[in-house]
Amino acid sequence: MIVVTGATGHLGRLVVEALAQKVPTDQIVAAVRTPEKAADLAALGVQVRVADYEQPATLTEAFAGAEKVLLVSSSEVGRRTAQHAAAVQAAKAVGVTHLVYTSILGADTATISLAPEHKATEEIIRDSGIPFTFLRNSWYTENYEQSIAQALATGAILGSAGEGKLGGVPRADYAGAAVEVLTGTGHENKVYELAADQAWSYADLAEAVARISGKPVAYQNVPASQHRDILIGAGLPEFVADMLVDADRAIADGELASGSGDLSALLGRPTTTLDDAVTALLKNLG
Ligand SMILES: NC(=O)c1ccc[n+]([C@@H]2O[C@H](COP(=O)([O-])OP(=O)(O)OC[C@H]3O[C@@H](n4cnc5c(N)ncnc54)[C@H](OP(=O)(O)O)[C@@H]3O)[C@@H](O)[C@H]2O)c1
């Protein structure tokens, strides 16, 4: 039995859908906080079970009978270490034999503000003694959908990452890697640094958007403090603006790129190109 947490989220949903193509659906559990959002998953024939990281009893119930659990990192930044610890404890209690965790690129060395919760979770998982795999994901290209929408209207993709490059790919690539780890062999106690084969800069992103959309778009780099002011001026909460500016700083420092080749190796194909990712995002934007 394979359990996927956060299954109503963007990534978890993609994993469950892809798993359902590969293994009998009665062997798949979509573990969700909000069952009302899981009708489409139930329609696939997978079991839907309630699993709220804040309610440990739901986690042991959701993981019962599982050999493998994919712990999709929670979206509740700041609460995640305790939430993930509860999930690890539940996995241990029910005898899970392989715990797969979606972490962040270079979790143990990265200085990006999002890294400490991932680093702490990885340590908790190692300490649990459960065989593990860490899927250390770079950025999703989908993170730039809003920036691209704005750029089509204003002509500028704005950021403070300078010429830094990142290894962002669509979520589906990370989902594919997770499916390989959950269904393949030999992935226990491995740490995978998952990123695009070809890292790209915001200037590369702007160039691709311009070329593929046929509209004039260029990258406009601004100092971090100005970037923060602009994001707050656009209505983002301060902590979100801080997180985004810090992420651009990390991109400038190369923290979100990796030459490991791990992602294409797991996928058995090259990672999705920036051009293909941008084409999909533009299609989404209509
Ligand atoms: N690499 C990147 O670029 C990037 C970007 C954003 C996030 N992330 C991380 O990657 C994870 C997956 O990405 P995503 O795009 O799928 O995020 P998402 O669409 O926001 O999904 C997050 C999932 O976490 C679930 N969740 C939140 N709090 C929970 C709780 N207390 N108990 C149980 N489940 C809870 C949500 O449940 P509900 O459906 O009930 O809300 C949702 O299913 C995120 O949660 C975040 O840790 C990575």
The ligand as a Tripos MOL2 file, in Angstrom:
@<TRIPOS>MOLECULE
LIG
   48    52     1     0     0
SMALL
NO_CHARGES

@<TRIPOS>ATOM
      1 N1          9.2630   23.7340   -4.8860 N.am      1 LIG1
      2 C1          8.4520   24.7640   -4.9390 C.2       1 LIG1
      3 O1          8.5570   25.6330   -5.7990 O.2       1 LIG1
      4 C2          7.3480   24.8630   -3.9450 C.ar      1 LIG1
      5 C3          6.4220   25.8920   -4.0510 C.ar      1 LIG1
      6 C4          5.3790   25.9400   -3.1380 C.ar      1 LIG1
      7 C5          5.2870   24.9770   -2.1490 C.ar      1 LIG1
      8 N2          6.2100   23.9860   -2.0800 N.ar      1 LIG1
      9 C6          6.1520   22.9200   -1.0460 C.3       1 LIG1
     10 O2          5.7400   21.7270   -1.6970 O.3       1 LIG1
     11 C7          4.4860   21.2770   -1.1420 C.3       1 LIG1
     12 C8          3.6070   20.7360   -2.2600 C.3       1 LIG1
     13 O3          3.4110   21.7530   -3.2140 O.3       1 LIG1
     14 P1          1.9610   22.0140   -3.8090 P.3       1 LIG1
     15 O4          2.1360   22.9090   -4.9600 O.co2     1 LIG1
     16 O5          1.2510   20.7310   -3.9820 O.co2     1 LIG1
     17 O6          1.2950   22.8310   -2.6070 O.3       1 LIG1
     18 P2         -0.2780   23.0350   -2.3610 P.3       1 LIG1
     19 O7         -1.0240   22.8950   -3.6270 O.co2     1 LIG1
     20 O8         -0.3990   24.2760   -1.5600 O.co2     1 LIG1
     21 O9         -0.6490   21.7750   -1.4630 O.3       1 LIG1
     22 C9         -0.3010   21.7190   -0.1140 C.3       1 LIG1
     23 C10        -1.0190   20.5290    0.4900 C.3       1 LIG1
     24 O10        -0.6930   20.4900    1.8910 O.3       1 LIG1
     25 C11        -1.9000   20.1910    2.5590 C.3       1 LIG1
     26 N3         -1.8490   20.6190    3.9390 N.ar      1 LIG1
     27 C12        -1.6110   21.8490    4.4410 C.ar      1 LIG1
     28 N4         -1.7250   21.8420    5.7640 N.ar      1 LIG1
     29 C13        -2.0650   20.5690    6.1180 C.ar      1 LIG1
     30 C14        -2.3430   19.9260    7.3250 C.ar      1 LIG1
     31 N5         -2.3530   20.5900    8.4930 N.pl3     1 LIG1
     32 N6         -2.6170   18.6010    7.3150 N.ar      1 LIG1
     33 C15        -2.6330   17.9260    6.1620 C.ar      1 LIG1
     34 N7         -2.4000   18.4690    4.9670 N.ar      1 LIG1
     35 C16        -2.1240   19.7870    4.9500 C.ar      1 LIG1
     36 C17        -2.9550   20.9540    1.8020 C.3       1 LIG1
     37 O11        -4.2390   20.4430    2.1300 O.3       1 LIG1
     38 P3         -5.5780   21.2090    1.6810 P.3       1 LIG1
     39 O12        -5.8010   20.7910    0.2470 O.co2     1 LIG1
     40 O13        -6.5780   20.6690    2.6060 O.co2     1 LIG1
     41 O14        -5.3320   22.6830    1.8210 O.co2     1 LIG1
     42 C18        -2.5330   20.6320    0.3780 C.3       1 LIG1
     43 O15        -3.0440   19.4020   -0.0070 O.3       1 LIG1
     44 C19         3.9150   22.5020   -0.4280 C.3       1 LIG1
     45 O16         3.0470   22.1170    0.5950 O.3       1 LIG1
     46 C20         5.1660   23.1740    0.0680 C.3       1 LIG1
     47 O17         5.6710   22.5470    1.2310 O.3       1 LIG1
     48 C21         7.2180   23.9020   -2.9550 C.ar      1 LIG1
@<TRIPOS>BOND
     1     1     2 1
     2     2     3 2
     3     2     4 1
     4     4     5 ar
     5     4    48 ar
     6     5     6 ar
     7     6     7 ar
     8     7     8 ar
     9     8     9 1
    10     8    48 ar
    11     9    10 1
    12     9    46 1
    13    10    11 1
    14    11    12 1
    15    11    44 1
    16    12    13 1
    17    13    14 1
    18    14    15 2
    19    14    16 1
    20    14    17 1
    21    17    18 1
    22    18    19 2
    23    18    20 1
    24    18    21 1
    25    21    22 1
    26    22    23 1
    27    23    24 1
    28    23    42 1
    29    24    25 1
    30    25    26 1
    31    25    36 1
    32    26    27 ar
    33    26    35 ar
    34    27    28 ar
    35    28    29 ar
    36    29    30 ar
    37    29    35 ar
    38    30    31 1
    39    30    32 ar
    40    32    33 ar
    41    33    34 ar
    42    34    35 ar
    43    36    37 1
    44    36    42 1
    45    37    38 1
    46    38    39 2
    47    38    40 1
    48    38    41 1
    49    42    43 1
    50    44    45 1
    51    44    46 1
    52    46    47 1
@<TRIPOS>SUBSTRUCTURE
     1 LIG1         1 GROUP 0 **** ****
